[in-house]
Amino acid sequence: MAANIGIDLGTTHSLVAVVIGGKARCLLDETGDPLVPSAVRYAPDGVVVGRDARDRASEFTGSTFTSVKRFMGRAPQDCSSDAALFRYEMDPDDERVVRLIARQGELVRTVTPVEVSSEILKVLRARAVEVLFGEPGGAVITVPAYFDDAQRQATRDAARLAGLEVLRLLNEPTAAAIAYGLDTRGSGRFVVYDLGGGTFDVSILELDGDVFQVLATAGDTHLGGDDFDQALAEFVRTQLGLSELDDATHRGLLLAAEAAKRRLSELDVTEIRLGDAVVSVTRSQFEALIMPVLQRTSAACRQALADAKLGRDGIDAVVLVGGSTRTPLVRRHVEELFGRAPYCDLNPDEVVALGAAMQADILTGNSSLADDLLLLDVIPLSLGLEVMGGVVERFIPRCSTIPVSASQTFTTHVDGQTAVDLHVLQGDRELAKDNRSLGRFVLRGLPPLPAGVPRVKVSFLVDADGILQVSAREEHTGIEARIDVKPSYGLTEEEIEQMLEDAIEHAETDVDDRMLIEARVEAEGILAAVQKATSVDSGLLQGDEASQIRAVIADLQAAMDEGNRRKIQDLSHALDAVTAPFAQRRIERDLSLALTGRDANTVAIELGIPGAARV
Amino acid sequence: MPEAENLACWKCHERAGVAVCVSCGAPQPPPPSPDPFAVLGLTPRFFLDPTLVDEAYKRLTRKLHPDRFSGKAAVERRMSLQWTAILNDARRVLRDPDRRARWLATGSAEVRERGGPRLDTPFLQQMFTWREEEEEDPGVIAPRAQALAASIRAELDALFRAWEAGQGELSLVEDRLARLKYLDGFAVVPPQKE
């Protein structure tokens, strides 16, 4: 059975992890790095994702997108300040969907944040394919706990575009909690303080045996390490007395600020270069710059404690997650907030992906990790309907354990009325206009009756991913009213379908070359893994397997020389098929070795399991 | 959980339990209007041990949570989702004394009328007087509201004690809960801890 994977789709970087031999591990690239920078460049000859795209962002300002997670599922009018900050060109005519414009030379391409994210997911998927010898089963993808419905939908859509089957959207702090909980086997109440590149979450969880219950969550989907970089860049700009920076200089300065921020975690003073100019920054100057950002996290922490009906004395441990928690001031701030030193034994960059992989493994139903683990998460923001006077009537309060359902009964105001308009909102502000508009629902097909007679029961159900489903029924007639869902912001189902079709067409016409390269890379990965495995474990080969495998390898190498994509793909699959029984034997042996109590990692290295061997 | 009724599982056709099939583990069709006590297999009463609620909730959620049905047929996933929502709601009602009281008295955990049931004139007149006195002497209302809320809670306790002993009825409950909700507006009623 294909293994399930866990993905941390982050603002600054993304990771993919999988449970191998009873242990979660992040999959590495050829240099041994688990992090894929969440940067995407649209070049005339294809899409570039990762380190190259990030490092050359100032060279290709008009066509490179970073921190695109900040734009996921948001309204264009809410994004304009972020777009200005990152110097992105946005289609000004679309009021519903954010469309970013990539320009490089002749190339002009309009892409949505969902599409940009799907490019990152494709790279993570390819990394998994290489390690797993084939397609992953399904994926658990993490999202900030504070993501609203539209942001979650957008993440799901991106995964679909990348050809991934989403088993579950998992809240990032909850994922970290799984990794932490399974690591320490502790119990009690603890706080996960997750400060990433662009998002901040705080969750309070109760761990009781094998039940993980989220008690409360709060946060800000626009707060993170990016803000540290921006503050530092702004400081350098003023120090140099510069007024306006061109896009390339701005991007370059941000990169330099980001690097300086990292250095200041170790050093007391560092320098930032901008062209010929040099500005020196001390750690205390930097700390003064980021203090306002940290103070914004305190309010969310206090709210989470209040929602969990706990004082800080009720907390047994504090766990730090997210690369931004490496900054010493962040650690001191958290220590002050909760009155105890945070736990930071787990790698803050990897812990979310590892937790996602563990949850993905648990969802297979025959997990070796924790078969009985039960995860009870909450909805971060209340759901409500707009009622007369623009006021919100809440039907699901924030921090309710999900899945959760609620129903409301509506009637008509006019004789013979056959439709009712409903406006669904998410948020905790009193007035409708201050909350996030999720969508307008039109109930149609009501029987034409006198005003006030129809009784339409509208049922709302928030699933385990935190995504809302709506259904309606007229109680006298039993008619299921049809609901037209018009998402206020974000892509409609039709648009997603169209993108999927376009992606396929695109693949069959212009991008043959790229497909060939990808097929080659994939085949090379499989070849290398098979050759290594068959030489290490030749003893496990049975009958004429060795000669069969050799024959397919020879054909595959010929096809690669010839440059025939179809043949390469077919033979890659054939190689997969012919080695399957052998691979199965190795896994069984791996398991029995692991059971004898040896470290799974050592076993994996001995077995030459790719990915694992590089850990 | 109430004992298995003589119902056949829609999936394996063996005799099923109410929520989950004892034979094949498939979730069974959820009831249209679930009774939170019945759902968790508890006797309807006001004086309820919260650990019993949590134990029953966890035992059933463990079997029915959507995470247990990942990769199963859509119909099973759907039922597991509905059941888990029902279990979450049942726990919320039973763990909150006001919701529990309202459910026992009215058969609904939510306030039935928009804006709540009408408060009687003497109570509202008293509140009006209090507010006037608060304007002259700020701070006077908080301790009064607190004392009144405590006496209403004691009255509710007495009502339910009698009812559970087989005497009296619960028709006053809804009004008393509405009064408590009104007093909540002064934000002085200490949160009920269990």
Interface residues (C-beta under 8 A of the other chain):
Chain A: G138 L167 R168 V211 K309 I362 L363 T364 G365 D372 L374 L375 L376 S400 T401 I402 P403 V404 S405 L461 V462 D463 A464
Chain B: K58 T61 R62 H65 P66 D67 R68 S70 G71 L81 Q82 T84 A85 I86 N88 D89 R91 R92 P191 K193
